[in-house]
Amino acid sequence: MRTPFVGGNWKMNTDRATGAALARAVAEGTAACDGVEVAVFPPFPYLGAIAETLRGSRVVLGAQDLYHEKSGAFTGEVSAAMLLDCGASAVLTGHSERRHVIGESDELVNRKTRAALDAGLTCVLCIGETLEQREHGETDAVNERQLRSGLAGVRPEQAARLVIAYEPVWAIGTGRNATPADAQDAHARVRSALAACFSREAAAAMRIIYGGSLKPENAEGLLAQPDVDGGLVGGASLSAGDFCALVRTAAKRAGRPVA
């Protein structure tokens, strides 16, 4: 049984006070959910403060991005070593907003992914298709291309620290939702692609989480799917009540219900 992973991506939201309050509420609200790995991904400026808030809790601190170089003249960038120094142990790479708003290439996402894994961080590699790509029947091709590109050069022994987040870009903040069957089909195909990248055993052990506007209202059906191993949560992660409800749903899926 794969341990579900539920991560809250706060994006460019919160300040020091509201972020600390949110982290504290998440830590308290998920303390009994020992069947789920819980993480929060605050903005860079607040990593240190959130690390202090989470100290002694079971919530993993993650960062939303990193740069692939270890140090140097890269104004505005943050290295893996800096994230570790701030108390982070996980990081996102290839998030849809980094790809489609900031313009990151598959090659850059790969460099960041390898840098994260080489530094010992858990890496949540995000992949997913746009609405146009979906309407042209390119979902599987896009996912496989982003997956293979993102994992190029990743060593088999590093697979245990990888989490794959499937983000159907067309379902993020648009009011459109992937059905549980849509999610399961995409996740199953991603798992098959992972088997080709590594091995069937490694693919079977890896967690593939859903990142398409996961909310308490749609979580039960999505998280019940056999290849959906949790979620990367955007807007709902800014509400401690909603986020903790999602964690409890994931715990139920893992056979560890929490009252």
N, C-alpha and C positions, 0 to 999 in steps of 0.2 A: 504494500500500500504506500503510494507516494504521499508525503506530508503536504497538505495544501499550503500555498503561499498566497497571502493577501497583502498587497502593498498599497499604500496611500500616497499618490503623487500630488503634492500640494501646488505644484507649478509655481507661478509668480504671484502667490497669495500669502497672507498672514504677515504679521510683524513679530518682533521679539516676544511681546506679551501674549498675543493671541496664539502664536505658535507654541509657546510653552504650555499654555492652558490646554490647547488641543492635544498636545503630546501626552500631558498628564492624564487627561480624560481617556485617551486611547489606552494608555498603559493600565489604568485602573479597570476600564471596561472589558479588557481582553485578558486579564490576569488568569482567569480560570480556563482559558481556551488553549490548553496545552497540546491539543492535537493539530494546531495550525501555526505556521510560521508567519508572524506579523511584522510588517516593516512600514516605516514612514520615510518619505523623501521630501524634506523641507528645502526651501531656497538656500543657496550657499551661505549667505550672511548669518544664518541662524543655526548652522550645524552645531557649533560649539554649545550654544545655549540649550538646544534640544538634546544634545548628548548628556548634559548635566541633568536635565529633567528626566531622561529615561534611565539614568544610572540605577542599576539594581533591578530593572524591569526585564521582561522577556521580549520587548519590542526591539527589533533591529533598526538601526539608523542607517539610512541610505542617502545618496546624493543623486541629483537629477542628471548629471553629466560629468565628464572629465575630459582632460586633454591627453593625447597619447604620448607626449614627451615627458621625460622625468623632471626636467627643469630647463630654464633658459629664457631667452628674450621673446616671450609669448604673452604680451600684455593682455590682461583680462582673463587668462586661462588658469585652470586649476588642475594640478597633477594628482595621480593616485596616492602618492605619498602624503600630500596635503590632506586628502580626504581621510586617510587612516589617522593622521595626526589629530584631526578634528573629532575622531571617534566613530567615523562611518565604517561600516563593514560591507556595504553593498552599493551598487551604482546602476543607473539606467544607461543603456546605450541604444542609439537608433530610434529614439522615440519619434512618433509620427510628426510632432511639431519641430523636432530638430531636422528631420528629413525634408518636410514640405514647407515649413515657414522659414527656417534658418538656411536650408539648402545643403545639408550634409550629404555627401556621396556615400555609396556603399563601401568604397575603399576607406574613407575616413571612419565610418562606423566600425569597420573591421579593425583598424588600428587602435581605436578606443577600446574595443572589446578585448583585444589581446593585451593591451596595457593594463586593463582592470584585472584580468585573470592572472597575468604575470605578477601583479602586486599582491595577490592573495585575496582580492575582493570577490564577493559574490556578484556576478554580472547578470542583470536582467536585460537581455537582448530583445528589442521590440521589432516586430515585422508586421506588415499588413498592407492591404490594397486600398486605393482610392475608389470613389464611386465610379469614375470613368473606367478604371481598370476592371472593376467588378462587372459593369454593364457590358464590357467587351469580352467577358468570360476569361479574364486573365488572373483571377484570384490565386489559383494554385501556382501558376508560373511566377507571379510576383513574389509570393511567399517563399517559394523554393529558391529563387534568385537571391533575395535578401538574406535568407538563411545561409545558403552556401557561401555567399560573399562575406557575411558577417563572421562566419566560423572558419574562414580560410586561415590555416596556420595554427588553429587552436589544437592543443595536444589532447589526446584521449583522456589522460588523467585529470585534465581540467574540467571535463564535462560535469563532474559532480557539483561544481560551483556555478553552473549555468542554469538560468531560468529563462525560458522563452515566453515572451508576451505577444500574443496575437492581437493586434489592434486593427479591426476593420475601420479604416479612417472614415468611411461613409456613415458609420454609426456613432461617431463621437460628437456629442453636442448638437446633433442635427434633428433629434426627435425620432429618427429611424433606428430600429433595433434589429440586431441579428436574432433569429430564432434559436432556441436551443439546438435544433437540427443543423442550422447553418454553422454554429460554433463548433459542434461536434465534428462535422465533416471537415472543416478547416483544420481543427486540432489533430484529427486522425491522420490527415495528409502531411501535416508538419511532422508528426511523430515518425511517419514512414521516411520522410526526407532526413530526419535526424539519424535514423538507422543506417542510411546510406553514408552519412557523414562520419559516423562513429561505429556503432554496432547495434544489433537489435536489443542486446541487454542494456546498453547505455541509454538507448532511446526509451526503453520501457521504464527506466528509473528516473528520467528527466521530467521536470515539471513544466507544463505548458499552461500558461494562465491567460485568461480572457481580459482584454482591455478595451471593450467597446461600450462605454457608458454603463458600467455595471452599477446597479442600484438595488436597494432592498426589494423593490417591486418585481424585478426580473431575475433576481439572483438564484432563487430556488431551482428554477428550471435549467438555467445555464450551468450552475455548479453541480447539478445532478448528473451531468454527462460524463461518461467514463474517461474521456481524454481531456476534460477541463479540470485543471488542478488548482484552481483559485482565481484570483483576479488582480489586475492592476487598476486601481480605482482613482478616478479624477475628481470630479465635482463632489461626489458623495463622501470623499475622504475629508472634506472640510467640515463635515458634521460628525462629531464624535458618536452621536447616537446612530446615524446611518452606517458609519464605518464599522462600528462594533457589531451592529446587526448583521452586516455582511460576513464578518469573522465568525459569528455564531452559526450562520448558515453553512459556511465552509466546514466548521467543526462537525455539524450534523452530517454533512456529506461524507466526512471521514469516519463516521460512526462514533464521534465523541461529542454528543450534544451537550450544550451548556444552558442551564436554566437562566 
